[in-house]
Amino acid sequence: MKKIAIVTGASSGLGSHFVRQLDLKYNLDEIWMVARRENKMKKIASKLKKTKAILIKCDLSNLDDINKTSNKLKKEKAKVMFLINSAGFGKIGSFHELSLEEQMAMIDVNIKALTAITYKVLPYLSKGSKIIQVASSAAFLPQPGFNVYAATKAYVLHFSKALSVELKSRNIGVLALCPGPVKTEFFEIASSDGKPLDWKAKFMVNAKDVVAKALNDAQSNKMESVYSFYMKLLKISSKIIPHELILKYFKWN
Ligand SMILES: NC(=O)c1ccc[n+]([C@@H]2O[C@H](COP(=O)([O-])OP(=O)(O)OC[C@H]3O[C@@H](n4cnc5c(N)ncnc54)[C@H](OP(=O)(O)O)[C@@H]3O)[C@@H](O)[C@H]2O)c1
């Protein structure tokens, strides 16, 4: 039976680096790349060294489209060694400023699609398989001005941690990846001027490094991957300092 990885959000950013690093570091037969932009996926696929890429053009805000991946799995009965849910997006702005449509779409992609894909892929995972769910450091505490996005990522973090306990007896690892700001296309979509807020720009890191650490952490069967000293500090602070105090005194925008 062929061994495969499934990577959503494979057309850019963290997802594209997962595809590249899986290709170099593991002996997989195929990497199934899932995203809407086929041309971008083709470019990334053409540069893979060892692994065959299978492109699945799919809009994850549409639950019917999600079945494209699970139907293909049903047909081919491949063994999924890695499921990496990296597709996601955020929109900066207060709840009342952003449109209902874009906030519902964040819930559709960041929560519903991730949950549905995980559920549908689960039967094809086995001993030693890894699930990596891309959450965010935004999951650590509520974020005014990035409200619904941060709430979707809090869901991803809690869902992943509980799932890692549920799947322990099957020897399947589940890692929640919680990066701070990363240099990708993310902020082009998130903010109206295409740039991160000034205080976030100071903590920007490279996608390649975040992904390398996440793959190592998954191999070490960790539940959570947090890259950089400042994000680790944020995680600890958000556990020690009451959220009410942080929300009252921190200048968010
Ligand atoms: N960059 C950061 O600062 C940062 C920080 C913390 C967490 N994250 C999280 O990291 C993950 C990856 O983001 P990134 O930074 O790599 O940003 P990115 O470069 O914008 O990548 C986002 C990916 O998600 C895919 N996607 C978005 N909506 C989709 C939809 N409706 N259907 C299918 N695919 C969809 C995009 O593909 P198509 O557009 O081709 O469909 C793209 O491949 C996201 O979950 C994000 O929330 C990012």
PDBQT file of the ligand as one rigid body, heavy atoms in Angstrom, charges set to zero:
ROOT
HETATM    1  N1  LIG A 301       1.623  33.657   8.738  1.00  0.00    +0.000 N 
HETATM    2  C1  LIG A 301       1.332  33.852   9.994  1.00  0.00    +0.000 C 
HETATM    3  O1  LIG A 301       1.718  34.881  10.599  1.00  0.00    +0.000 OA
HETATM    4  C2  LIG A 301       0.577  32.804  10.757  1.00  0.00    +0.000 A 
HETATM    5  C3  LIG A 301       0.670  32.822  12.150  1.00  0.00    +0.000 A 
HETATM    6  C4  LIG A 301      -0.013  31.854  12.877  1.00  0.00    +0.000 A 
HETATM    7  C5  LIG A 301      -0.775  30.909  12.215  1.00  0.00    +0.000 A 
HETATM    8  N2  LIG A 301      -0.871  30.933  10.863  1.00  0.00    +0.000 N 
HETATM    9  C6  LIG A 301      -1.698  29.908  10.219  1.00  0.00    +0.000 C 
HETATM   10  O2  LIG A 301      -0.887  29.195   9.330  1.00  0.00    +0.000 OA
HETATM   11  C7  LIG A 301      -1.698  28.578   8.329  1.00  0.00    +0.000 C 
HETATM   12  C8  LIG A 301      -1.050  28.809   6.972  1.00  0.00    +0.000 C 
HETATM   13  O3  LIG A 301      -1.054  30.183   6.706  1.00  0.00    +0.000 OA
HETATM   14  P1  LIG A 301       0.187  30.878   5.988  1.00  0.00    +0.000 P 
HETATM   15  O4  LIG A 301       0.829  31.775   6.959  1.00  0.00    +0.000 OA
HETATM   16  O5  LIG A 301       0.989  29.866   5.314  1.00  0.00    +0.000 OA
HETATM   17  O6  LIG A 301      -0.600  31.828   4.979  1.00  0.00    +0.000 OA
HETATM   18  P2  LIG A 301      -0.778  31.738   3.396  1.00  0.00    +0.000 P 
HETATM   19  O7  LIG A 301       0.550  31.827   2.737  1.00  0.00    +0.000 OA
HETATM   20  O8  LIG A 301      -1.810  32.765   3.081  1.00  0.00    +0.000 OA
HETATM   21  O9  LIG A 301      -1.367  30.268   3.158  1.00  0.00    +0.000 OA
HETATM   22  C9  LIG A 301      -2.697  29.949   3.402  1.00  0.00    +0.000 C 
HETATM   23  C10 LIG A 301      -3.042  28.690   2.654  1.00  0.00    +0.000 C 
HETATM   24  O10 LIG A 301      -4.406  28.331   2.964  1.00  0.00    +0.000 OA
HETATM   25  C11 LIG A 301      -5.075  28.031   1.756  1.00  0.00    +0.000 C 
HETATM   26  N3  LIG A 301      -6.503  28.368   1.839  1.00  0.00    +0.000 N 
HETATM   27  C12 LIG A 301      -7.046  29.488   2.351  1.00  0.00    +0.000 A 
HETATM   28  N4  LIG A 301      -8.386  29.471   2.166  1.00  0.00    +0.000 NA
HETATM   29  C13 LIG A 301      -8.671  28.300   1.513  1.00  0.00    +0.000 A 
HETATM   30  C14 LIG A 301      -9.860  27.715   1.010  1.00  0.00    +0.000 A 
HETATM   31  N5  LIG A 301     -11.062  28.312   1.108  1.00  0.00    +0.000 N 
HETATM   32  N6  LIG A 301      -9.776  26.515   0.387  1.00  0.00    +0.000 NA
HETATM   33  C15 LIG A 301      -8.585  25.898   0.240  1.00  0.00    +0.000 A 
HETATM   34  N7  LIG A 301      -7.422  26.414   0.697  1.00  0.00    +0.000 NA
HETATM   35  C16 LIG A 301      -7.466  27.596   1.312  1.00  0.00    +0.000 A 
HETATM   36  C17 LIG A 301      -4.388  28.896   0.689  1.00  0.00    +0.000 C 
HETATM   37  O11 LIG A 301      -4.534  28.294  -0.583  1.00  0.00    +0.000 OA
HETATM   38  P3  LIG A 301      -5.370  28.911  -1.823  1.00  0.00    +0.000 P 
HETATM   39  O12 LIG A 301      -5.470  30.382  -1.623  1.00  0.00    +0.000 OA
HETATM   40  O13 LIG A 301      -4.578  28.506  -3.027  1.00  0.00    +0.000 OA
HETATM   41  O14 LIG A 301      -6.675  28.203  -1.735  1.00  0.00    +0.000 OA
HETATM   42  C18 LIG A 301      -2.939  28.848   1.147  1.00  0.00    +0.000 C 
HETATM   43  O15 LIG A 301      -2.301  27.714   0.600  1.00  0.00    +0.000 OA
HETATM   44  C19 LIG A 301      -3.081  29.203   8.468  1.00  0.00    +0.000 C 
HETATM   45  O16 LIG A 301      -3.921  28.276   9.114  1.00  0.00    +0.000 OA
HETATM   46  C20 LIG A 301      -2.842  30.409   9.356  1.00  0.00    +0.000 C 
HETATM   47  O17 LIG A 301      -3.968  30.726  10.117  1.00  0.00    +0.000 OA
HETATM   48  C21 LIG A 301      -0.203  31.843  10.120  1.00  0.00    +0.000 A 
ENDROOT
TORSDOF 0
